[in-house]
Amino acid sequence: MATVAALENFRENVSSVLAARKISQRELARRIATSHPYVNRILQGQVDPGMTQCEKIADAISIPLNDLLLDPQHFSLTPV
């Protein structure tokens, strides 16, 4: 990841997608073949995921990675 801000945006936007789509962290972990505690630590900002892990998460929730890096004020689950 390029910046701390990008990671913060990523975490917040992924959390928003999970909540909106009613996808649990456990389900996300299953989709990306990792543990639930690891996903929780990513979303809580306790661990910084690498680019590969971010891409897996984006693919698992069907949102382009570039969109997940947007400022949460500009992120929308509804296509423009």
C-alpha positions as a LaTeX table, in Angstrom:
\begin{tabular}{lrrr}
\hline
Residue & $x$ (\AA) & $y$ (\AA) & $z$ (\AA) \\
\hline
Met1 & 0.00 & 0.00 & 0.00 \\
Ala2 & 1.22 & 3.44 & $-0.82$ \\
Thr3 & 0.07 & 5.47 & 2.14 \\
Val4 & $-1.40$ & 5.21 & 5.59 \\
Ala5 & $-4.42$ & 7.16 & 4.33 \\
Ala6 & $-4.99$ & 4.61 & 1.55 \\
Leu7 & $-4.97$ & 1.78 & 4.10 \\
Glu8 & $-7.39$ & 3.65 & 6.34 \\
Asn9 & $-9.69$ & 4.24 & 3.37 \\
Phe10 & $-9.40$ & 0.57 & 2.40 \\
Arg11 & $-10.34$ & $-0.60$ & 5.90 \\
Glu12 & $-13.29$ & 1.74 & 6.22 \\
Asn13 & $-14.62$ & 0.98 & 2.75 \\
Val14 & $-14.28$ & $-2.79$ & 3.16 \\
Ser15 & $-16.10$ & $-2.55$ & 6.49 \\
Ser16 & $-18.89$ & $-0.56$ & 4.79 \\
Val17 & $-19.24$ & $-3.16$ & 2.05 \\
Leu18 & $-19.36$ & $-6.00$ & 4.57 \\
Ala19 & $-22.05$ & $-4.24$ & 6.59 \\
Ala20 & $-24.13$ & $-3.25$ & 3.56 \\
Arg21 & $-24.01$ & $-6.74$ & 2.08 \\
Lys22 & $-24.32$ & $-8.49$ & 5.43 \\
Ile23 & $-21.06$ & $-10.38$ & 4.91 \\
Ser24 & $-19.36$ & $-11.40$ & 8.14 \\
Gln25 & $-15.64$ & $-11.16$ & 8.73 \\
Arg26 & $-15.70$ & $-14.94$ & 9.08 \\
Glu27 & $-17.27$ & $-15.27$ & 5.62 \\
Leu28 & $-14.70$ & $-12.87$ & 4.14 \\
Ala29 & $-11.93$ & $-14.91$ & 5.74 \\
Arg30 & $-13.37$ & $-18.06$ & 4.16 \\
Arg31 & $-13.53$ & $-16.39$ & 0.74 \\
Ile32 & $-9.87$ & $-15.34$ & 0.87 \\
Ala33 & $-8.66$ & $-18.54$ & 2.54 \\
Thr34 & $-7.36$ & $-17.00$ & 5.74 \\
Ser35 & $-8.39$ & $-16.86$ & 9.38 \\
His36 & $-11.15$ & $-14.76$ & 10.88 \\
Pro37 & $-8.76$ & $-13.25$ & 13.48 \\
Tyr38 & $-6.43$ & $-12.11$ & 10.68 \\
Val39 & $-9.29$ & $-10.38$ & 8.83 \\
Asn40 & $-10.34$ & $-8.75$ & 12.10 \\
Arg41 & $-6.81$ & $-7.47$ & 12.70 \\
Ile42 & $-6.69$ & $-6.01$ & 9.18 \\
Leu43 & $-9.99$ & $-4.19$ & 9.64 \\
Gln44 & $-9.02$ & $-2.96$ & 13.11 \\
Gly45 & $-5.75$ & $-1.53$ & 11.80 \\
Gln46 & $-3.60$ & $-3.90$ & 13.84 \\
Val47 & $-1.90$ & $-5.37$ & 10.76 \\
Asp48 & $-1.22$ & $-3.87$ & 7.35 \\
Pro49 & $-2.17$ & $-6.18$ & 4.48 \\
Gly50 & 0.08 & $-6.41$ & 1.45 \\
Met51 & $-1.09$ & $-5.58$ & $-2.05$ \\
Thr52 & $-1.82$ & $-9.25$ & $-2.80$ \\
Gln53 & $-4.05$ & $-9.55$ & 0.27 \\
Cys54 & $-5.86$ & $-6.31$ & $-0.60$ \\
Glu55 & $-6.48$ & $-7.60$ & $-4.13$ \\
Lys56 & $-7.88$ & $-10.87$ & $-2.73$ \\
Ile57 & $-10.24$ & $-8.95$ & $-0.46$ \\
Ala58 & $-11.37$ & $-6.70$ & $-3.31$ \\
Asp59 & $-12.03$ & $-9.74$ & $-5.53$ \\
Ala60 & $-13.88$ & $-11.53$ & $-2.72$ \\
Ile61 & $-16.32$ & $-8.64$ & $-2.28$ \\
Ser62 & $-16.48$ & $-7.80$ & $-6.03$ \\
Ile63 & $-15.31$ & $-4.21$ & $-5.68$ \\
Pro64 & $-12.36$ & $-2.87$ & $-7.69$ \\
Leu65 & $-9.34$ & $-2.27$ & $-5.46$ \\
Asn66 & $-9.00$ & 1.29 & $-6.74$ \\
Asp67 & $-12.53$ & 2.04 & $-5.50$ \\
Leu68 & $-11.72$ & 0.65 & $-2.05$ \\
Leu69 & $-8.79$ & 3.07 & $-1.80$ \\
Leu70 & $-11.00$ & 6.12 & $-2.35$ \\
Asp71 & $-11.73$ & 8.53 & 0.46 \\
Pro72 & $-14.82$ & 7.06 & 2.18 \\
Gln73 & $-16.70$ & 10.32 & 1.46 \\
His74 & $-16.34$ & 9.54 & $-2.25$ \\
Phe75 & $-16.85$ & 5.77 & $-2.04$ \\
Ser76 & $-20.24$ & 4.45 & $-3.08$ \\
Leu77 & $-21.60$ & 0.97 & $-3.42$ \\
Thr78 & $-23.93$ & 2.31 & $-6.09$ \\
Pro79 & $-22.36$ & 2.63 & $-9.54$ \\
Val80 & $-22.40$ & 6.16 & $-10.90$ \\
\hline
\end{tabular}
